[in-house]
Amino acid sequence: MKKSITLLGVLNCVFSIFSQEMPDIKDNIILPDIMTIVEGDVPVVADDAIPSFVSVIPPEKPLTETVVEEDIIPVSVNETENKMLSPSEMAVRERSLFMEGSVGGGWPGNVMGDIFIQTRRSSDNATALPSPFTFRFNHNSAFGFGTHDPAKGYTVSNTLLKGRKTFTREKIEWYLDGLYNTSSDGLQSKSPVFSDITNHTIDGKTGLLLFLPQGFSLNGNMNIGLFTRYADSIANDTMPSLSHHFSVFSIVPALGIDWKKNSVGIAFDAEYLYNNLYGSASDSIHRGSIMLSAFWEREAVLRIEGKTAVVFTSADVPGQIIIPFSLSAEGKIPLGKTDRQIMVAVSGGLESFQPEYGSLFTDNVFTVFRSLAGEQSDWFARTSVIIPVGSMFAVSVLGEFRSTALENGCAESDFSSWTAEYGFFSGRTVTRTSFDSDIGISFAKGMFDAGITWRSRWLHVPAGAYRNSIIGTFAVHDSDARWGADISAEISWRHDRFALPDISFGSFYRATRFVSFALKMTDVVPLILGRDRIYEGPYILRGGAITFLLQFYL
C-alpha cells in the first residue's frame, strides 16, 4: 500500500534525533538514501528514509534486515502525565505484559493484521520482568487492483514475523533476534513464462554486551541470514536462460569495545561479512572492516562525532581497500526565554557499504539482478534545520548531496530493458550526482495539526521516483484521543508525466479504553476515476482501497 512521508512525520523523526538519548557509539551505522520513492505498492519512502544525523558511516550490512528491538515505553508514576496517555501507553504502564494489534479488511480484496507483544523492565516496578522480549506479526495482502481480476496476477502479499528475547544480569546483557519475511507480487499476465515473483528472508542474530569497570564495555554479535528470490514458472517446457532463482547466504560476525566517561566516548569495532550466491562456488564476497569513532557532547545542547574506517573487500573495486570517514555535529539554539529551540544537524564525508539484498529487491519489484551487488561508495553532505515560528508553527529544511566515489555505483532498475519474452526489467549499476531537498512548514494548535512539504530531486532522479512532490496533511482529534480524523494529499510529477493525485482519508473512534475502530480510504482517486496507477512499463500498482480495522490494547 502506498505510503507518504508527511511533514509531520519528518518533524517527528528529526525532533527525535535531538530528544532521545544518544545511542552508544558502538551502534550499527546505516546511511540509507534520503528519499526512495516508488509509486504505489512499493513504499513511497522507506521507513528509514530520513537519515540519522548521529550515525554517518554505514557498516557492512548483513543479507537481511536487522531486527531492532521495539522501543520500551518508559514508566512514570506521575498521575498528571497519565491523563494524556494513549490507551496503549496506559496499558504498558500498568502491567509487565502488553499487547496491541489491529485486524481488518476491505475492498478490493485486502486483508491485514498486526499484532505486537512485549514485556518490559522497569527500575521502579519490582514485578517487571528482568529479561524482556518483543514479538510482532504482520500480514498485508490485496487481491485485485481496481477492475482487474486477481486470477490474472493482480495480487500482492507480505507476511512478517520477528522477535527479540533479552537476558540481563548485573554486568551482562545477551539477546537473541529472529526474523522471517515473505512477499509476493503477481506479474499481471505480462510474462509468458512466470506467474509471480517471491522474496523470502530468514535472519537470526545473537549478541552479548559486557559492562566493564572504568566506563568500558565489550560487545560482540553474530548474524546469519538467507535471502531467496524466485519466480513461479507457468511454462515448464520453455524455461528461459534468464536466471529466475536468486539465493544469497550471509554471515556477519562483529566485535567491539568502547569507553565513555562524562561527555567523551571512543569506540573500536571490527566486522567481517561473507556473502555467497547459493550454488555458486565463485560468486561470493568477503568484506572486513575496522572502525574507530569518537564523540564529544555538552549536555543535551551540542554533540560532535567523528568516524573513520578501513574496509577490505574482494568485490571489484579499485585497490580493494576503502577508507570511509565522516564528521557530524548536532546542536540546539534556545529561542529567547521560551522552551522552543532551533535544531541544527550537519554531517559529511565518504561512506561505503555493501547493499542489503532484501531492501534492494523490495525497492525494485519487477527487476532481476543477475549477480551479487558490488560495493557502493558515495561522497555525501547532509544538513537539517528546524526553526520554530511563534508557538504554533515550525519550518524545516532538509538537504542531502551525494556523488558516486571510487567508481562504486549504486544498483537500480533499468526501465528501458523490459522485454515481452520474460516480463522482467534488468538491473544496472549507475554513477550519479544527486541533490535532494525537503522544505516544509507545520502547524499544531489544540486539536488541529497540519503541514505541507515540497520534496525535490534537483539532479539525479532514481528509477521509479518523481522529480517533485507536494504533500499536504490535515488532522483533527479530541483532547482525550477518543476520536480523530485526517486527510492527506500528494501530487508528484517529472518531465514525462504527472502521477494521479494520491488522496487518502482516515478516522478512528475509541469505544472503550482498550478497543477502537478505524476506517481508512487510501488513494481514492483511482477508485473514483476507474483508472490504473502506473508503475513502469506494462505494470500497474494497486491503487485505492477501503479498509475497516478493529484495534485493541491489552
GIBELMO-V548735 format. One record per backbone hydrogen bond with DSSP energy under -1.0 kcal/mol. NH is the residue of the N-H (numbers start at 1). CO is the residue of the C=O. E is the energy in kcal/mol with one decimal. If there is no record, write none. Layout:
BEGIN
NH|CO|E, NH|CO|E
END
This chain:
BEGIN
10|6|-2.2, 11|7|-3.0, 12|8|-2.5, 13|9|-2.4, 14|10|-2.5, 15|11|-3.3, 16|12|-2.2, 19|15|-1.9, 20|16|-2.2, 27|24|-2.0, 49|46|-2.2, 59|29|-1.8, 82|78|-1.4, 84|81|-1.9, 85|82|-1.3, 90|86|-2.4, 91|87|-2.2, 92|88|-1.9, 93|89|-2.0, 98|118|-2.7, 100|116|-2.5, 101|552|-2.0, 102|114|-2.5, 103|550|-1.9, 104|112|-2.3, 105|548|-1.4, 106|110|-2.2, 107|546|-1.6, 110|106|-1.3, 111|141|-2.4, 112|104|-2.5, 113|139|-2.4, 114|102|-2.9, 115|137|-2.8, 116|100|-3.2, 117|135|-2.8, 118|98|-2.5, 119|133|-2.2, 120|96|-1.1, 128|125|-1.6, 134|164|-2.6, 135|117|-2.4, 136|162|-2.8, 137|115|-2.6, 138|160|-2.5, 139|113|-2.9, 140|158|-2.5, 141|111|-2.6, 142|156|-2.7, 143|109|-1.4, 144|154|-3.2, 148|145|-2.3, 152|149|-1.8, 153|150|-1.8, 155|153|-1.6, 156|142|-2.1, 157|184|-1.9, 158|140|-2.1, 159|182|-2.6, 160|138|-3.0, 161|180|-2.9, 162|136|-2.0, 163|178|-2.1, 164|134|-2.3, 165|176|-2.3, 166|132|-2.7, 167|174|-3.7, 169|172|-2.9, 173|209|-2.5, 174|167|-3.0, 175|207|-2.3, 176|165|-2.3, 177|205|-3.4, 178|163|-2.1, 179|203|-2.3, 180|161|-3.1, 181|201|-2.4, 182|159|-2.4, 183|199|-2.1, 184|157|-2.6, 185|197|-2.4, 186|155|-2.8, 187|195|-2.5, 188|153|-1.3, 190|187|-2.5, 195|232|-2.5, 197|185|-2.2, 198|230|-3.0, 199|183|-2.7, 200|228|-3.1, 201|181|-2.7, 202|226|-2.3, 203|179|-2.5, 204|224|-2.6, 205|177|-2.0, 206|222|-2.1, 207|175|-2.0, 208|220|-3.0, 209|173|-3.2, 210|218|-3.3, 211|171|-2.8, 212|216|-2.6, 216|213|-1.4, 217|258|-2.1, 218|210|-2.9, 219|256|-2.9, 220|208|-2.2, 221|254|-2.0, 222|206|-2.6, 223|252|-1.9, 224|204|-2.7, 225|250|-2.5, 226|202|-2.6, 227|248|-2.5, 228|200|-2.7, 229|246|-3.1, 230|198|-2.2, 232|196|-1.6, 234|193|-3.7, 238|235|-1.5, 246|229|-3.2, 248|227|-3.0, 249|276|-2.6, 250|225|-2.6, 251|274|-1.8, 252|223|-3.0, 254|221|-2.4, 255|270|-2.6, 256|219|-3.0, 257|268|-2.5, 258|217|-2.3, 259|266|-3.1, 260|215|-1.7, 261|264|-2.7, 264|261|-2.1, 265|295|-2.0, 266|259|-2.6, 267|293|-2.7, 268|257|-2.8, 269|291|-2.6, 270|255|-2.9, 271|289|-2.3, 272|253|-2.3, 273|287|-3.7, 274|251|-2.0, 275|285|-2.3, 276|249|-2.3, 277|283|-2.7, 278|247|-3.3, 280|277|-2.2, 284|282|-1.5, 285|275|-2.9, 287|273|-2.6, 288|312|-2.9, 289|271|-2.6, 290|310|-1.9, 291|269|-3.2, 292|308|-2.9, 293|267|-2.3, 294|306|-2.4, 295|265|-2.3, 296|304|-2.5, 297|263|-2.3, 298|302|-3.1, 301|298|-2.5, 302|298|-1.3, 303|330|-2.4, 304|296|-3.0, 305|328|-2.6, 306|294|-2.7, 307|326|-2.2, 308|292|-2.3, 309|324|-2.1, 310|290|-2.2, 311|322|-3.3, 312|288|-3.0, 313|320|-2.1, 314|286|-2.3, 317|315|-2.0, 320|317|-1.0, 322|311|-2.4, 325|350|-1.6, 326|307|-2.3, 327|348|-2.0, 328|305|-2.8, 329|346|-2.6, 330|303|-2.5, 331|344|-2.7, 332|301|-1.8, 333|342|-2.7, 335|340|-2.1, 338|335|-1.8, 342|333|-2.9, 343|386|-2.1, 344|331|-2.5, 345|384|-2.3, 346|329|-2.5, 347|382|-2.2, 348|327|-1.5, 349|380|-2.3, 350|325|-2.4, 351|378|-2.7, 353|376|-2.4, 358|63|-1.2, 360|356|-2.1, 361|357|-2.4, 362|358|-1.7, 363|359|-2.4, 367|364|-1.5, 368|425|-2.4, 376|353|-2.7, 377|408|-2.0, 378|351|-2.4, 379|403|-2.9, 380|349|-2.5, 381|401|-1.9, 382|347|-3.0, 383|399|-2.4, 384|345|-2.3, 385|397|-2.4, 386|343|-2.4, 387|395|-3.2, 389|393|-2.6, 393|389|-1.7, 394|442|-1.5, 395|387|-2.7, 396|440|-2.5, 397|385|-2.5, 398|438|-2.8, 399|383|-2.3, 400|436|-2.4, 401|381|-3.0, 402|434|-2.4, 403|379|-2.0, 404|432|-2.3, 405|377|-2.2, 408|405|-2.4, 409|407|-1.0, 410|430|-2.2, 412|428|-2.3, 414|426|-2.3, 417|414|-1.8, 423|419|-1.9, 425|366|-2.8, 427|368|-1.7, 428|412|-2.4, 430|410|-2.8, 434|402|-3.2, 436|400|-2.5, 437|456|-2.5, 438|398|-2.6, 439|454|-2.2, 440|396|-2.4, 441|452|-2.1, 442|394|-2.5, 443|450|-3.1, 444|392|-2.0, 445|448|-2.5, 448|445|-2.3, 449|475|-2.3, 450|443|-2.5, 451|473|-1.9, 452|441|-2.1, 453|471|-2.8, 454|439|-3.0, 455|469|-2.9, 456|437|-2.4, 457|467|-2.6, 458|435|-2.6, 465|462|-2.2, 468|493|-2.2, 469|455|-2.3, 470|491|-2.5, 471|453|-2.6, 472|489|-2.8, 473|451|-2.6, 474|487|-2.2, 475|449|-3.0, 476|485|-2.8, 477|447|-1.8, 478|483|-1.7, 481|478|-1.7, 484|508|-1.8, 485|476|-2.7, 486|506|-2.6, 487|474|-2.5, 488|504|-2.2, 489|472|-2.4, 490|502|-1.8, 491|470|-2.3, 493|468|-2.2, 494|497|-2.3, 499|492|-2.6, 502|490|-2.7, 504|488|-2.4, 505|521|-3.0, 506|486|-2.1, 507|519|-1.7, 508|484|-2.4, 509|517|-2.6, 510|482|-3.7, 512|515|-2.0, 516|551|-2.6, 517|509|-2.8, 518|549|-2.5, 519|507|-2.3, 520|547|-2.9, 521|505|-2.6, 522|545|-2.3, 524|503|-2.6, 528|524|-2.4, 529|525|-2.8, 530|526|-1.5, 535|539|-2.3, 539|536|-2.0, 541|533|-3.2, 545|522|-1.9, 546|107|-2.9, 547|520|-3.0, 548|105|-2.4, 549|518|-3.0, 550|103|-2.8, 551|516|-3.0, 552|101|-2.4, 553|514|-2.2, 554|99|-3.6
END
